[in-house]
Amino acid sequence: MCGIIGYVGHKTAVPILLEGLRRLEYRGYDSAGVAVLRGTELLVRKKKGKINEGLAVALTKDPADGDLGIGHTRWATHGPPSDENSHPHLDQSGKIAVAHNGVIENYDRLRERLLKAGHTFRSATDTEVLAHLIGEHYKKYQNKNFPAGSGKHPRKSKKSSADAALAAPPQQADNNSNPLTLAVCDALREVIGTYGIAVMCTEQPDTLVGARRGSPLIIGIGAGENFLASDANAIVAHTRQVVYLNDYDVATVTADRFDVQNLGANGANVQVSRIEFSSEDADRGKFPHFMLKEIFEQPRAVENALRGRVDFEGATAKFGGLNMTPGEMRSIDRIVIAASGTSWHAALVGEYLIEELAHMPVEVEFAHEFCYRNAPLERDTVLLVISQSGETADTLAALREAKRRGHRALAIVNVVGSTIARESDGGIYMHAGPEIGVASTKAFLSTLTILSLLAVHFGRMRMLSANRALEILRALEAAPKQIESLLAQTDGLKRLATKYAKADDFFFLSRGYMMPIAFEGALKLKEISYIHAEGYSAAEMKHGPIALIDPRTPTVFLVPQDSMYDKTMANLAMIRARKGPIIAVATEGDKQIRKVADDVIYLPPTLEAVCPILATVPLQLFAYHIAVARGCDVDKPRNLAKSVTVE
């Protein structure tokens, strides 16, 4: 959830750290801080609040310069947001600084032990305990003699480590080569929990140490400079060459080299990868918010999800990364989809698609529950996980549980090189580009598109006719242009949002394919505008929730002209009879809806199976404009973070 950046090189560190933290602020934004080494002095600046209102102001008043440093944006877990609880944290000696993402589950026992040893703590965080633990182990190595390369000599070479890394595999760390690395390894062997950490020490003036377990961390490879980061967004302006660390990897990074070892293996599996997107892709551009930019990028996102995967000649879809033969695909008897949040809503649409088009049983599970109940998985069951970041902790746990039980695990992810992408048996990339806004938009539409193609793919192996498959593929092909026409309605949706912005409660209702989109519409509204909103099956209203309907509670009804149209209209009439205001999302040309709805948003005609892709767009814009009208921070809604990397 939080963000980490580290820098070692020949440039002044603070501007690079601040730029990276701003790019990471969507991951955690209740406080931010940096630690920079100037000579033998460790300079720490950290403040509660958003970067420009806290840390940047503090650095203007009290500058810190040096060419080695770490930075952090925090999303509070242990201890409330405060200056004291902000990262980085120091050890007892004040020589070691640590930035940490994740949760140290046994921090209380470690803290008690350290207190008895005379340690004093200044914060309520688990991270400070880890910093003190590293410092305690470091004392064992302080006075030992280490060979050159240990971090105790001044930086000599400015050779491009990117060129070196691509010319030959990176050398693995010698366990006796660096006292800070040894101390980190010793400390982590005592730790229970998850971590992505960046560590620096006044006595190792040319070295950063990073490590991960369950929380992402990458090495960025530059020319005469190297980086640590929890997210490629932080460093893409400086390098596109990266190494994605695996669980239990510990990296020792200097300006001209990096070494990786693994706590649980003799050697680390190190591979240099290239970031797919540019720094411009991760900028807001002309848009006032990332969320609006990403909503408007959805035609391209859907095109990218379709590109190279549509086979009109064979009337099917094709995927290169599933790593399954046609025979293995046909042998699948059941699919379980595990996901959370917005991805879970996409999975529900996928259930409708695959069951209708392929006649395969599909079950959708909350990823965070999958590991904690003994769900029966038959021999030919495949698990499909969905995660935009590829780092979602509970989704990753579900994937590992399925693999532990001997089942094939496939994935739909957006981030190349992410943990889920690397650990799955096969998968499909969204290719949606970086998604910075906390509220997911284009990744959701990309996922819906991929699930539609996957349903066609499975269907054509079973009983889906070529004509029906072609009909769906043509409708998907037309979707990007239709999305553009919906985006052109943004001014009208802004006026509609202004009309309803003062409401305290909303219902989002529909049936069939559109029911998960009602869930998603409610989620978007509540997470960025803080209006209480609930998504329901329209038929479920009469079983209780209809008691909440009154003239002050608007209902958004999704009523396209599909197979459920008459049923949904009957449910709408019940709301109308109780004087609830109705906003209808309907198909162009539907004149009947005008007679019963207070306001209507029209969708271009399309197939029932493809309509969820189109219907999502006006709901996103509606939520966005309401949030702006209410003065909310759209890209960084309170209490939320982009990637949930702790359970």
C-alpha positions as CSV (number, residue, x, y, z in Angstrom):
1,M,0.0,0.0,0.0
2,C,2.8,2.4,0.9
3,G,5.5,3.6,-1.5
4,I,9.3,3.3,-1.3
5,I,12.0,4.8,-3.4
6,G,15.8,4.7,-2.8
7,Y,18.6,6.3,-4.8
8,V,22.4,5.9,-4.9
9,G,24.4,7.6,-7.6
10,H,26.2,10.9,-8.5
11,K,23.2,13.2,-8.4
12,T,21.6,15.0,-5.5
13,A,19.2,12.5,-4.0
14,V,16.3,14.7,-2.6
15,P,14.9,16.0,-6.0
16,I,14.8,12.4,-7.3
17,L,13.3,11.1,-4.1
18,L,10.6,13.8,-4.0
19,E,9.7,13.2,-7.7
20,G,9.4,9.5,-7.0
21,L,7.3,10.0,-3.9
22,R,4.9,12.2,-5.8
23,R,4.5,9.4,-8.4
24,L,3.9,7.0,-5.5
25,E,1.6,9.2,-3.5
26,Y,-1.4,7.2,-4.8
27,R,-0.1,4.2,-2.9
28,G,0.0,6.0,0.5
29,Y,-0.5,9.6,1.4
30,D,-1.1,10.2,5.1
31,S,2.6,11.1,5.6
32,A,5.9,11.1,3.8
33,G,9.6,11.3,4.6
34,V,13.1,11.0,3.4
35,A,16.5,10.1,4.9
36,V,19.6,11.3,3.1
37,L,23.3,10.8,3.9
38,R,25.5,13.9,3.9
39,G,29.0,12.8,4.7
40,T,28.6,10.8,7.9
41,E,25.4,12.7,8.9
42,L,22.0,11.0,8.4
43,L,19.4,13.7,7.7
44,V,15.8,12.7,8.2
45,R,12.8,14.9,7.2
46,K,9.3,13.5,7.6
47,K,5.9,15.1,8.0
48,K,2.3,14.1,8.3
49,G,0.0,15.0,5.4
50,K,0.4,15.0,1.7
51,I,3.8,15.6,0.2
52,N,3.3,19.2,-1.1
53,E,1.7,20.3,2.1
54,G,4.1,18.6,4.5
55,L,7.4,17.1,3.4
56,A,8.1,19.4,0.5
57,V,7.5,22.4,2.8
58,A,9.8,20.9,5.5
59,L,12.6,20.4,3.0
60,T,12.3,24.0,1.7
61,K,12.7,25.2,5.3
62,D,15.4,22.7,6.2
63,P,17.1,21.3,3.1
64,A,18.9,18.0,3.0
65,D,21.6,17.2,0.4
66,G,23.5,14.0,-0.4
67,D,23.8,11.4,-3.2
68,L,22.3,8.5,-1.2
69,G,18.9,8.4,0.3
70,I,15.5,6.6,0.8
71,G,12.0,8.0,0.8
72,H,8.5,6.7,1.8
73,T,4.9,7.6,1.5
74,R,2.8,6.0,4.2
75,W,-0.7,4.5,4.5
76,A,-1.2,4.0,8.2
77,T,-1.4,0.4,9.7
78,H,0.4,0.4,13.1
79,G,-0.1,3.8,14.7
80,P,-2.1,6.8,13.4
81,P,-0.8,9.3,10.9
82,S,1.7,11.6,12.6
83,D,5.2,13.0,12.2
84,E,6.6,10.5,14.6
85,N,5.0,7.5,12.9
86,S,6.1,8.6,9.4
87,H,8.9,6.7,7.7
88,P,11.9,6.4,7.5
89,H,12.6,5.1,11.0
90,L,16.0,5.0,12.8
91,D,17.6,2.3,14.9
92,Q,18.7,2.9,18.4
93,S,22.1,4.3,17.3
94,G,20.7,6.7,14.8
95,K,23.0,5.3,12.2
96,I,20.5,3.1,10.3
97,A,17.3,4.3,8.5
98,V,14.6,2.0,7.3
99,A,11.5,2.5,5.0
100,H,9.1,-0.3,5.1
101,N,5.9,-1.5,3.4
102,G,4.0,-4.4,4.9
103,V,3.2,-5.6,8.4
104,I,5.6,-7.2,11.0
105,E,3.2,-9.5,12.8
106,N,5.5,-10.4,15.6
107,Y,6.7,-6.8,16.3
108,D,5.2,-6.8,19.8
109,R,7.4,-9.7,20.9
110,L,10.5,-8.3,19.2
111,R,9.7,-4.9,20.8
112,E,9.5,-6.4,24.2
113,R,12.8,-8.1,23.8
114,L,14.5,-4.9,22.6
115,L,13.0,-2.8,25.4
116,K,14.6,-5.2,27.9
117,A,17.9,-4.7,26.1
118,G,17.6,-1.0,26.7
119,H,16.1,0.3,23.4
120,T,13.9,3.3,23.4
121,F,11.1,3.7,20.8
122,R,9.7,7.0,19.5
123,S,6.8,5.8,17.4
124,A,3.9,3.3,17.6
125,T,5.0,1.6,14.4
126,D,6.1,-2.0,13.7
127,T,8.7,-0.6,11.3
128,E,10.7,1.1,14.1
129,V,11.0,-2.2,15.8
130,L,12.5,-3.7,12.5
131,A,14.9,-0.8,12.3
132,H,16.1,-1.4,15.9
133,L,16.4,-5.1,15.2
134,I,18.6,-4.5,12.2
135,G,20.7,-2.1,14.3
136,E,21.1,-4.7,17.0
137,H,22.4,-7.3,14.5
138,Y,24.6,-4.7,12.8
139,K,26.6,-4.3,16.0
140,K,27.9,-7.8,15.6
141,Y,29.6,-6.8,12.3
142,Q,30.8,-3.2,13.0
143,N,34.3,-3.9,14.0
144,K,35.0,-6.8,11.7
145,N,37.2,-6.5,8.6
146,F,35.4,-6.9,5.3
147,P,36.9,-7.1,1.8
148,A,36.7,-4.2,-0.7
149,G,33.2,-3.9,-2.0
150,S,31.7,-4.1,1.5
151,G,30.4,-0.6,1.3
152,K,33.2,0.8,3.5
153,H,35.1,2.5,0.7
154,P,34.2,5.6,-1.4
155,R,32.5,5.1,-4.7
156,K,35.1,4.7,-7.5
157,S,33.4,3.6,-10.7
158,K,30.7,5.3,-12.7
159,K,30.3,2.5,-15.1
160,S,26.8,1.9,-16.4
161,S,25.3,-0.9,-14.3
162,A,22.6,-1.3,-17.0
163,D,25.2,-2.2,-19.6
164,A,26.9,-4.5,-17.1
165,A,23.7,-6.2,-16.2
166,L,22.7,-6.8,-19.8
167,A,26.1,-8.0,-20.8
168,A,26.3,-10.7,-18.1
169,P,24.1,-12.1,-15.3
170,P,24.4,-10.0,-12.1
171,Q,26.8,-11.5,-9.6
172,Q,25.3,-12.9,-6.5
173,A,26.2,-11.4,-3.1
174,D,28.8,-13.0,-1.0
175,N,27.3,-13.5,2.4
176,N,30.4,-12.0,4.0
177,S,30.6,-9.0,1.8
178,N,28.6,-6.3,3.5
179,P,27.9,-5.8,7.2
180,L,24.6,-4.0,6.5
181,T,23.4,-6.8,4.3
182,L,24.3,-9.4,6.9
183,A,22.5,-7.5,9.6
184,V,19.4,-7.2,7.4
185,C,19.4,-10.9,6.6
186,D,19.8,-11.8,10.3
187,A,16.9,-9.5,11.3
188,L,14.6,-10.8,8.6
189,R,15.1,-14.4,9.7
190,E,13.5,-13.3,13.0
191,V,10.6,-11.5,11.3
192,I,7.1,-12.9,10.8
193,G,5.0,-11.0,8.3
194,T,5.3,-9.1,5.1
195,Y,7.9,-6.5,4.1
196,G,9.3,-4.5,1.3
197,I,12.2,-2.5,2.8
198,A,14.9,0.0,1.9
199,V,17.8,0.3,4.4
200,M,20.8,2.7,4.6
201,C,23.5,3.3,7.1
202,T,26.0,6.1,7.9
203,E,28.9,3.6,7.9
204,Q,28.0,2.2,4.5
205,P,28.1,5.5,2.5
206,D,27.7,3.9,-0.9
207,T,25.1,1.2,-0.3
208,L,21.4,0.6,-0.1
209,V,20.0,-2.7,1.0
210,G,16.5,-3.8,-0.1
211,A,14.4,-6.9,0.6
212,R,10.9,-8.2,0.0
213,R,8.5,-10.7,1.2
214,G,4.9,-10.3,0.1
215,S,5.3,-6.6,-0.7
216,P,6.8,-5.6,-4.1
217,L,10.2,-4.1,-4.5
218,I,12.3,-3.6,-7.7
219,I,15.8,-2.5,-8.5
220,G,16.1,0.2,-11.2
221,I,19.3,0.0,-13.2
222,G,20.7,3.4,-14.3
223,A,24.0,4.7,-15.7
224,G,26.3,5.4,-12.8
225,E,23.2,5.3,-10.5
226,N,20.8,2.7,-9.2
227,F,17.4,2.7,-7.6
228,L,15.1,0.8,-5.3
229,A,11.3,1.3,-5.6
230,S,8.1,-0.4,-4.7
231,D,6.6,0.6,-8.0
232,A,8.0,1.3,-11.5
233,N,6.1,4.6,-11.7
234,A,8.6,6.0,-9.2
235,I,11.7,5.5,-11.4
236,V,10.4,5.3,-15.0
237,A,11.6,8.9,-15.7
238,H,15.2,7.7,-14.9
239,T,15.4,4.2,-16.2
240,R,13.3,1.5,-17.8
241,Q,15.6,-1.4,-16.9
242,V,14.5,-3.1,-13.8
243,V,14.9,-6.3,-11.7
244,Y,11.7,-7.5,-10.0
245,L,12.8,-9.1,-6.7
246,N,11.2,-12.3,-5.5
247,D,10.1,-13.2,-2.0
248,Y,13.0,-13.5,0.4
249,D,15.4,-11.7,-2.0
250,V,17.9,-9.4,-0.4
251,A,19.5,-6.8,-2.7
252,T,22.7,-4.9,-2.1
253,V,22.8,-1.9,-4.4
254,T,25.6,0.6,-5.1
255,A,25.9,3.2,-7.9
256,D,27.6,0.8,-10.3
257,R,26.4,-2.7,-9.3
258,F,23.7,-4.7,-7.6
259,D,23.9,-8.1,-5.9
260,V,20.9,-10.3,-5.0
261,Q,20.8,-13.2,-2.6
262,N,17.8,-15.2,-1.3
263,L,17.2,-16.1,2.3
264,G,15.6,-19.4,1.4
265,A,17.9,-20.6,-1.4
266,N,21.5,-21.0,-2.5
267,G,21.1,-18.4,-5.2
268,A,18.6,-15.8,-6.4
269,N,16.8,-15.9,-9.8
270,V,17.7,-12.5,-11.3
271,Q,16.3,-11.3,-14.6
272,V,16.6,-7.8,-16.1
273,S,13.3,-6.6,-17.5
274,R,12.1,-3.5,-19.4
275,I,9.3,-1.3,-18.2
276,E,6.6,-1.3,-20.9
277,F,5.4,2.3,-20.3
278,S,7.1,5.7,-20.4
279,S,7.1,8.5,-17.9
280,E,4.7,10.4,-20.1
281,D,2.2,7.5,-19.7
282,A,2.3,8.0,-15.9
283,D,1.7,11.8,-16.1
284,R,-1.6,13.5,-15.8
285,G,-1.2,15.5,-18.9
286,K,-4.0,18.0,-19.7
287,F,-6.5,16.4,-17.3
288,P,-7.2,17.7,-13.8
289,H,-7.1,14.2,-12.3
290,F,-5.6,10.9,-13.1
291,M,-9.0,9.2,-12.8
292,L,-10.5,11.4,-15.5
293,K,-7.4,10.8,-17.7
294,E,-7.8,7.1,-17.2
295,I,-11.5,7.1,-18.0
296,F,-10.7,8.8,-21.3
297,E,-7.9,6.3,-22.0
298,Q,-10.5,3.5,-22.0
299,P,-11.0,3.3,-25.8
300,R,-7.3,2.6,-26.2
301,A,-7.3,0.2,-23.2
302,V,-10.0,-1.9,-24.8
303,E,-8.2,-1.8,-28.1
304,N,-5.0,-3.0,-26.4
305,A,-6.9,-5.8,-24.7
306,L,-8.2,-6.9,-28.1
307,R,-5.0,-6.4,-30.1
308,G,-3.6,-9.7,-31.5
309,R,-6.2,-11.8,-29.7
310,V,-9.1,-11.8,-32.1
311,D,-9.2,-14.4,-34.8
312,F,-12.0,-13.5,-37.2
313,E,-11.1,-16.3,-39.6
314,G,-11.5,-19.0,-37.0
315,A,-14.3,-17.1,-35.2
316,T,-12.5,-17.3,-31.9
317,A,-10.0,-15.6,-29.6
318,K,-6.4,-16.6,-29.1
319,F,-4.0,-16.2,-26.2
320,G,-0.3,-16.8,-26.2
321,G,0.3,-16.9,-22.5
322,L,-2.1,-19.5,-21.1
323,N,0.5,-22.2,-21.5
324,M,-2.2,-24.9,-22.1
325,T,-2.7,-27.2,-25.0
326,P,-6.2,-27.3,-26.6
327,G,-6.6,-30.7,-25.0
328,E,-5.9,-29.4,-21.6
329,M,-8.3,-26.5,-22.2
330,R,-11.1,-28.9,-23.1
331,S,-10.4,-31.0,-20.1
332,I,-11.3,-28.1,-17.7
333,D,-14.6,-29.0,-15.9
334,R,-14.9,-25.9,-13.7
335,I,-13.4,-22.5,-13.2
336,V,-13.0,-20.7,-9.9
337,I,-12.3,-17.0,-10.2
338,A,-10.7,-15.3,-7.2
339,A,-10.5,-11.5,-6.9
340,S,-11.2,-8.6,-4.7
341,G,-12.9,-5.2,-5.0
342,T,-13.4,-3.9,-8.6
343,S,-11.8,-7.1,-9.9
344,W,-14.4,-9.2,-8.1
345,H,-17.1,-7.3,-9.9
346,A,-15.4,-8.0,-13.2
347,A,-15.2,-11.7,-12.2
348,L,-19.0,-11.8,-11.7
349,V,-19.5,-10.6,-15.3
350,G,-17.0,-13.2,-16.3
351,E,-19.1,-15.9,-14.6
352,Y,-22.2,-14.8,-16.7
353,L,-20.1,-14.8,-19.9
354,I,-18.3,-18.1,-19.5
355,E,-21.4,-20.0,-18.3
356,E,-23.5,-18.7,-21.1
357,L,-21.1,-18.9,-24.0
358,A,-19.0,-22.0,-23.0
359,H,-21.5,-23.8,-20.7
360,M,-18.8,-24.3,-18.1
361,P,-19.6,-24.0,-14.4
362,V,-17.9,-20.9,-12.9
363,E,-17.7,-19.9,-9.2
364,V,-16.5,-16.5,-8.1
365,E,-14.7,-16.3,-4.7
366,F,-13.6,-13.4,-2.6
367,A,-9.8,-13.9,-2.8
368,H,-9.5,-13.1,0.9
369,E,-11.9,-15.9,1.9
370,F,-10.6,-18.5,-0.5
371,C,-7.6,-19.5,1.6
372,Y,-9.6,-19.6,4.9
373,R,-12.3,-22.1,4.0
374,N,-12.0,-25.6,2.8
375,A,-13.6,-25.1,-0.6
376,P,-13.7,-28.4,-2.6
377,L,-11.8,-28.2,-5.8
378,E,-12.4,-31.1,-8.2
379,R,-9.5,-32.6,-10.2
380,D,-10.1,-30.6,-13.4
381,T,-10.8,-27.3,-11.7
382,V,-8.7,-24.3,-12.7
383,L,-8.3,-21.2,-10.6
384,L,-8.3,-17.8,-12.4
385,V,-7.1,-14.8,-10.4
386,I,-7.6,-11.2,-11.4
387,S,-5.4,-8.3,-10.1
388,Q,-4.6,-5.0,-11.7
389,S,-1.3,-4.6,-9.8
390,G,-0.4,-8.3,-9.7
391,E,0.6,-7.7,-6.1
392,T,-2.8,-7.9,-4.2
393,A,-1.9,-9.9,-1.1
394,D,-5.1,-11.9,-0.7
395,T,-5.3,-12.7,-4.4
396,L,-1.7,-13.9,-4.4
397,A,-2.5,-16.0,-1.4
398,A,-5.4,-17.6,-3.3
399,L,-3.1,-18.4,-6.2
400,R,-0.5,-20.0,-4.0
401,E,-3.2,-22.0,-2.2
402,A,-4.5,-23.4,-5.4
403,K,-1.0,-24.4,-6.6
404,R,-0.3,-26.0,-3.3
405,R,-3.3,-28.2,-3.8
406,G,-2.1,-29.2,-7.2
407,H,-4.3,-27.1,-9.4
408,R,-3.4,-25.0,-12.3
409,A,-3.6,-21.2,-11.6
410,L,-4.1,-18.7,-14.3
411,A,-4.0,-14.9,-14.0
412,I,-5.3,-11.7,-15.5
413,V,-2.9,-8.8,-14.5
414,N,-1.8,-5.4,-15.8
415,V,1.7,-5.2,-14.5
416,V,4.4,-7.2,-16.4
417,G,6.8,-8.7,-13.9
418,S,4.5,-8.5,-11.0
419,T,4.5,-11.4,-8.4
420,I,1.2,-12.9,-9.6
421,A,2.4,-12.7,-13.2
422,R,5.6,-14.6,-12.3
423,E,4.0,-17.2,-10.1
424,S,1.0,-18.1,-12.1
425,D,1.1,-21.1,-14.5
426,G,-0.1,-18.9,-17.4
427,G,-2.0,-15.7,-17.9
428,I,-3.1,-12.7,-19.8
429,Y,-1.8,-9.2,-19.6
430,M,-4.3,-6.3,-19.8
431,H,-1.8,-3.9,-21.5
432,A,-3.9,-1.0,-20.1
433,G,-0.9,1.1,-19.2
434,P,-0.2,2.5,-15.7
435,E,-3.3,3.2,-13.6
436,I,-2.5,5.9,-11.0
437,G,-6.0,6.8,-9.8
438,V,-6.9,4.8,-6.7
439,A,-10.4,4.1,-8.1
440,S,-9.8,1.6,-10.9
441,T,-11.3,2.4,-14.3
442,K,-9.5,1.4,-17.4
443,A,-8.2,-1.8,-15.8
444,F,-11.8,-2.8,-15.1
445,L,-12.8,-2.4,-18.8
446,S,-9.7,-4.2,-19.9
447,T,-10.6,-7.1,-17.6
448,L,-14.2,-7.2,-19.0
449,T,-12.8,-7.3,-22.5
450,I,-10.4,-10.1,-21.7
451,L,-13.1,-12.1,-20.0
452,S,-15.3,-11.7,-23.0
453,L,-12.6,-13.1,-25.2
454,L,-11.8,-15.9,-22.8
455,A,-15.5,-16.9,-22.9
456,V,-15.5,-17.0,-26.7
457,H,-12.3,-19.0,-26.6
458,F,-13.7,-21.6,-24.2
459,G,-17.1,-21.5,-26.0
460,R,-15.6,-22.3,-29.4
461,M,-14.0,-25.4,-27.9
462,R,-17.3,-26.6,-26.8
463,M,-20.6,-25.6,-28.4
464,L,-20.5,-21.9,-29.3
465,S,-21.3,-21.5,-33.0
466,A,-19.0,-19.6,-35.4
467,N,-21.8,-17.1,-36.2
468,R,-22.5,-16.3,-32.6
469,A,-18.8,-16.0,-31.8
470,L,-18.3,-13.6,-34.7
471,E,-21.3,-11.6,-33.6
472,I,-19.6,-11.1,-30.2
473,L,-16.2,-10.4,-31.6
474,R,-17.6,-7.7,-34.0
475,A,-19.4,-6.1,-31.0
476,L,-16.2,-6.0,-29.1
477,E,-14.4,-4.5,-32.0
478,A,-17.0,-1.7,-32.2
479,A,-16.8,-1.0,-28.4
480,P,-13.9,1.5,-28.5
481,K,-15.7,3.9,-30.8
482,Q,-18.9,3.5,-28.8
483,I,-17.0,4.3,-25.6
484,E,-15.7,7.5,-27.3
485,S,-19.4,8.5,-27.9
486,L,-20.1,8.0,-24.2
487,L,-17.1,10.0,-23.2
488,A,-18.5,12.9,-25.3
489,Q,-21.5,13.0,-22.9
490,T,-19.2,14.1,-20.0
491,D,-20.7,17.7,-19.9
492,G,-24.2,16.3,-19.6
493,L,-23.1,13.9,-16.9
494,K,-21.5,16.8,-15.1
495,R,-24.8,18.7,-15.0
496,L,-26.5,15.5,-13.8
497,A,-23.9,15.0,-11.1
498,T,-24.4,18.6,-9.9
499,K,-28.1,17.9,-9.5
500,Y,-27.6,14.9,-7.3
501,A,-24.3,15.8,-5.5
502,K,-26.0,16.6,-2.2
503,A,-27.7,13.2,-1.8
504,D,-26.6,11.2,1.2
505,D,-27.5,7.7,-0.2
506,F,-27.8,6.0,-3.5
507,F,-29.0,2.7,-4.8
508,F,-27.6,1.1,-8.0
509,L,-29.9,-1.6,-9.4
510,S,-30.1,-4.0,-12.3
511,R,-30.4,-7.7,-13.3
512,G,-28.4,-10.3,-15.2
513,Y,-25.2,-9.2,-16.9
514,M,-25.7,-5.7,-15.6
515,M,-26.0,-6.6,-11.9
516,P,-22.2,-6.6,-11.3
517,I,-22.1,-3.2,-13.0
518,A,-24.6,-1.9,-10.5
519,F,-22.2,-3.1,-7.8
520,E,-19.3,-1.4,-9.5
521,G,-21.2,1.8,-10.0
522,A,-22.0,1.9,-6.3
523,L,-18.4,1.2,-5.4
524,K,-17.1,4.0,-7.6
525,L,-19.5,6.5,-6.1
526,K,-18.8,5.6,-2.4
527,E,-15.0,5.4,-2.7
528,I,-14.4,8.8,-4.3
529,S,-17.4,10.9,-3.2
530,Y,-18.0,9.4,0.3
531,I,-21.7,9.1,-0.5
532,H,-23.2,5.9,0.9
533,A,-24.2,3.8,-2.1
534,E,-25.3,0.2,-2.4
535,G,-25.5,-2.1,-5.5
536,Y,-28.2,-4.7,-5.6
537,S,-30.1,-7.0,-7.9
538,A,-33.2,-5.1,-8.7
539,A,-35.2,-8.2,-7.7
540,E,-33.6,-8.3,-4.3
541,M,-35.0,-4.8,-3.3
542,K,-38.4,-6.2,-2.4
543,H,-36.8,-8.5,0.1
544,G,-35.8,-5.7,2.4
545,P,-33.8,-2.8,1.0
546,I,-36.9,-1.1,-0.5
547,A,-37.7,0.1,3.0
548,L,-35.0,2.7,2.6
549,I,-36.5,4.2,-0.6
550,D,-37.8,7.8,-0.2
551,P,-37.8,11.1,-2.2
552,R,-34.3,11.9,-0.9
553,T,-32.7,8.6,-2.1
554,P,-31.9,8.4,-5.8
555,T,-31.7,5.1,-7.6
556,V,-29.5,4.5,-10.7
557,F,-31.3,1.8,-12.7
558,L,-29.4,0.0,-15.4
559,V,-32.1,-1.0,-17.9
560,P,-30.7,-1.7,-21.4
561,Q,-33.0,-3.5,-23.8
562,D,-31.7,-7.0,-23.1
563,S,-33.3,-10.3,-22.0
564,M,-34.0,-8.9,-18.5
565,Y,-35.6,-5.6,-19.7
566,D,-39.2,-6.3,-18.8
567,K,-38.3,-7.8,-15.4
568,T,-36.0,-4.8,-14.5
569,M,-38.7,-2.3,-15.6
570,A,-41.2,-4.0,-13.2
571,N,-38.7,-3.6,-10.4
572,L,-38.2,0.1,-11.4
573,A,-41.9,0.6,-11.1
574,M,-41.8,-0.4,-7.4
575,I,-39.2,2.3,-6.8
576,R,-41.2,4.8,-8.7
577,A,-44.4,4.1,-6.7
578,R,-42.5,5.0,-3.6
579,K,-41.4,8.3,-5.0
580,G,-37.7,7.5,-5.3
581,P,-35.8,9.6,-7.8
582,I,-34.7,7.5,-10.8
583,I,-31.7,7.9,-13.0
584,A,-31.9,5.3,-15.9
585,V,-29.1,4.0,-18.0
586,A,-30.9,2.8,-21.1
587,T,-30.4,1.9,-24.7
588,E,-30.7,4.6,-27.4
589,G,-34.2,4.7,-28.9
590,D,-35.9,3.5,-25.7
591,K,-38.9,5.9,-25.5
592,Q,-40.7,4.0,-22.7
593,I,-37.9,4.8,-20.2
594,R,-38.5,8.5,-20.5
595,K,-42.0,8.1,-19.1
596,V,-40.8,6.6,-15.8
597,A,-37.3,8.0,-15.1
598,D,-36.4,11.4,-13.9
599,D,-33.2,11.4,-15.9
600,V,-31.9,9.1,-18.6
601,I,-28.4,8.3,-19.8
602,Y,-28.4,6.6,-23.2
603,L,-26.0,3.8,-24.3
604,P,-25.3,2.9,-27.9
605,P,-27.0,-0.4,-29.0
606,T,-24.8,-3.5,-28.5
607,L,-25.1,-7.2,-27.6
608,E,-26.2,-8.1,-24.1
609,A,-22.8,-9.8,-23.4
610,V,-20.9,-6.6,-24.4
611,C,-23.2,-4.1,-22.7
612,P,-21.3,-4.2,-19.3
613,I,-18.3,-2.6,-21.0
614,L,-20.3,0.3,-22.3
615,A,-22.6,0.8,-19.2
616,T,-19.6,1.2,-16.9
617,V,-18.3,4.4,-18.6
618,P,-21.2,6.8,-17.7
619,L,-21.2,5.5,-14.1
620,Q,-17.5,6.3,-13.8
621,L,-18.0,9.8,-15.1
622,F,-21.1,10.3,-12.9
623,A,-19.1,9.3,-9.8
624,Y,-16.2,11.4,-10.9
625,H,-18.2,14.6,-11.4
626,I,-20.1,14.1,-8.1
627,A,-16.8,13.8,-6.3
628,V,-15.5,16.9,-7.9
629,A,-18.7,18.8,-7.1
630,R,-18.3,17.8,-3.4
631,G,-14.7,18.9,-3.3
632,C,-13.3,15.5,-2.8
633,D,-9.7,14.4,-3.6
634,V,-10.6,12.2,-6.5
635,D,-7.2,10.5,-7.1
636,K,-6.4,10.0,-3.4
637,P,-9.7,9.2,-1.5
638,R,-9.4,9.0,2.2
639,N,-8.4,5.8,3.9
640,L,-7.8,4.0,0.5
641,A,-4.7,2.9,-1.3
642,K,-4.2,1.7,-4.8
643,S,-2.7,-1.7,-4.2
644,V,-3.7,-3.7,-1.1
645,T,-0.5,-5.6,-0.3
646,V,-1.4,-6.6,3.3
647,E,-4.3,-8.7,4.4
